[in-house]
Amino acid sequence: MDKLLYNFFKELKFDDGEIETLVEQSPVLEELSVDEASENLNILISFGYPVDDLTYIIAMNPGFLCRNSEELKNDLKKLANEYDDIEQALKNDPFLI
Amino acid sequence: MAKIQITKDFLINTLKLTDEQAEYYYSKIEKSSFHAILNQSKQMWLDKIDFYKNEVGLSLDQILNYFTLLVLELSEKPSSANKRIEYYKTELGFTKKQFQKIPNIITSDTFSSPEENPTSIQAKVKFFKTELGFTNKQLKTTPSLLSYDCILEDINNPTSIRSKIKFYKDTLGFTNKQFQILPNLLTSDCSSDEGVPTSIRAKIKFYKDTLGFTNKQFQQFPTLLCYDTYNEKNKTSVIRKIKFYKEILGLTNENLQKFPTLLGLDCDENSENPKSVIKKLTILNEIGITLADIQNNPRILMCPTADLKIKYALWATMFPDKSYMKINGWFVTSPEKIYARYMYIKHDLGLNSTPRQLDESEPEFKRQFKATSNDLMKLYPLNENAIDQIYETYSSLKIEPPLQKD
């Protein structure tokens, strides 16, 4: 795994065992760069998901980090039209993305 | 007729193979349609072996197993081994790791455009990128995808990528999203029927019959389809995990339907395993989170444990009646934010807050209380003093078991 991405997960308070579990659930994380992960995280934040609560959504659904950024953005646009409150929607169902 | 340069003696004396290894590889090469490589000079073999060892990290065994690698020239021609490897490295970001997973990918045509050769690597890369929205990260995770036939329109060829995509889309309602998250879905056996326990069809049937799963769970967590659903002796099998969740934790099919990712956790009963749910349970128990709390909201098992202790103590001191357990996920929001909001409502507005108000989304909180969490966190930081105060209050509440401060 990209050392910077590993450090980023550590900053988000994941321990080594939890990081290993994330990679087992989403093997693409093994090849993901921190820049690629940041791109998707920034898209999520730009739609109103709070920076302080990123740990939670990554723990529940790490797969969204591995998605094609353009497609993620389009899905979030659709969700923004569907839900008044995207933060609550994603906290209730992290698999919406 | 060209004279054979490479002999069994060369394999034994120069390459230091055992007699058995030399016999095995020599006869394999001799019987193949590439036996002409035995006519190459010894120096040429040594140069190529060195090249593959150094450039892509292959072992001698791998090189001899995939002996067609030795057919390729080392030169500046587009079809040479060097140029092919350069393509993978520069265009796809491959490292030694990818070549070691699938050494014979080097022998594929990397130099023809999709128009010149619809089965070339360039054509396959174009296919994955345009059809499935892949980037290099998916191809690096599963480089073997590039060895599959993805160009043929004939979806009746069950091993073709197109037929697999069609299967997942038709059977489970998958979109590009699931393939981007888990590209190795496309290397699985989608054509065998349910009687073959390792097949995707058998796995789908297992989850549907055993847990009442619908397409929704597979769409949410496609990794389910990678797990062993048939061999209970396998420590990581889903059968054992289901048994663990039901018998030890008292979870239900409904719990697992709601949180299918629980099946992605390690249920190894060895509490020393840092990934195991057992270890997590021990930590949760130390914090004071009961089995009933877990049954009420099992996704707590997927949350990092690092700040759970302060989250729990914070909520427990604010609402000793445990009313916060009724909100969707008291552990979902950062303790810094919850603390700042609570202090603001209490001290600045002189009001009592509810768990729901503290856990509101940012826009909703701002609408109700005319303040932003960022500003409040600066005003009421969850610093060392605040944390000490919270633990002190928590201890005075005499909630069992008592919290130990780190």
HADDOCK unambig.tbl for C-alpha pairs under 7 A between the chains (distance, minus, plus):
assign (segid A and resid 13 and name CA) (segid B and resid 304 and name CA) 6.66 0.50 0.50
assign (segid A and resid 13 and name CA) (segid B and resid 306 and name CA) 5.89 0.50 0.50
assign (segid A and resid 14 and name CA) (segid B and resid 304 and name CA) 5.45 0.50 0.50
assign (segid A and resid 17 and name CA) (segid B and resid 274 and name CA) 4.91 0.50 0.50
assign (segid A and resid 17 and name CA) (segid B and resid 275 and name CA) 4.38 0.50 0.50
assign (segid A and resid 18 and name CA) (segid B and resid 275 and name CA) 6.19 0.50 0.50
assign (segid A and resid 18 and name CA) (segid B and resid 304 and name CA) 6.80 0.50 0.50
assign (segid A and resid 21 and name CA) (segid B and resid 265 and name CA) 6.72 0.50 0.50
assign (segid A and resid 21 and name CA) (segid B and resid 275 and name CA) 6.64 0.50 0.50
assign (segid A and resid 25 and name CA) (segid B and resid 223 and name CA) 6.27 0.50 0.50
assign (segid A and resid 25 and name CA) (segid B and resid 264 and name CA) 6.14 0.50 0.50
assign (segid A and resid 26 and name CA) (segid B and resid 181 and name CA) 6.41 0.50 0.50
assign (segid A and resid 26 and name CA) (segid B and resid 182 and name CA) 6.67 0.50 0.50
assign (segid A and resid 28 and name CA) (segid B and resid 137 and name CA) 6.57 0.50 0.50
assign (segid A and resid 28 and name CA) (segid B and resid 138 and name CA) 6.22 0.50 0.50
assign (segid A and resid 28 and name CA) (segid B and resid 141 and name CA) 5.62 0.50 0.50
assign (segid A and resid 28 and name CA) (segid B and resid 181 and name CA) 6.72 0.50 0.50
assign (segid A and resid 31 and name CA) (segid B and resid 137 and name CA) 5.59 0.50 0.50
assign (segid A and resid 31 and name CA) (segid B and resid 140 and name CA) 6.54 0.50 0.50
assign (segid A and resid 31 and name CA) (segid B and resid 141 and name CA) 6.08 0.50 0.50
assign (segid A and resid 32 and name CA) (segid B and resid 137 and name CA) 6.03 0.50 0.50
assign (segid A and resid 52 and name CA) (segid B and resid 334 and name CA) 5.98 0.50 0.50
assign (segid A and resid 53 and name CA) (segid B and resid 332 and name CA) 6.87 0.50 0.50
assign (segid A and resid 53 and name CA) (segid B and resid 333 and name CA) 5.53 0.50 0.50
assign (segid A and resid 53 and name CA) (segid B and resid 334 and name CA) 5.72 0.50 0.50
assign (segid A and resid 56 and name CA) (segid B and resid 303 and name CA) 6.57 0.50 0.50
assign (segid A and resid 56 and name CA) (segid B and resid 332 and name CA) 5.65 0.50 0.50
assign (segid A and resid 59 and name CA) (segid B and resid 302 and name CA) 6.16 0.50 0.50
assign (segid A and resid 59 and name CA) (segid B and resid 303 and name CA) 5.87 0.50 0.50
assign (segid A and resid 60 and name CA) (segid B and resid 302 and name CA) 6.47 0.50 0.50
assign (segid A and resid 63 and name CA) (segid B and resid 181 and name CA) 5.30 0.50 0.50
assign (segid A and resid 66 and name CA) (segid B and resid 180 and name CA) 6.63 0.50 0.50
assign (segid A and resid 66 and name CA) (segid B and resid 181 and name CA) 5.60 0.50 0.50
assign (segid A and resid 67 and name CA) (segid B and resid 177 and name CA) 6.51 0.50 0.50
assign (segid A and resid 67 and name CA) (segid B and resid 180 and name CA) 5.51 0.50 0.50
assign (segid A and resid 67 and name CA) (segid B and resid 181 and name CA) 6.06 0.50 0.50
assign (segid A and resid 68 and name CA) (segid B and resid 133 and name CA) 6.11 0.50 0.50
assign (segid A and resid 68 and name CA) (segid B and resid 134 and name CA) 6.63 0.50 0.50
assign (segid A and resid 87 and name CA) (segid B and resid 361 and name CA) 5.85 0.50 0.50
assign (segid A and resid 88 and name CA) (segid B and resid 361 and name CA) 5.93 0.50 0.50
assign (segid A and resid 95 and name CA) (segid B and resid 220 and name CA) 5.60 0.50 0.50
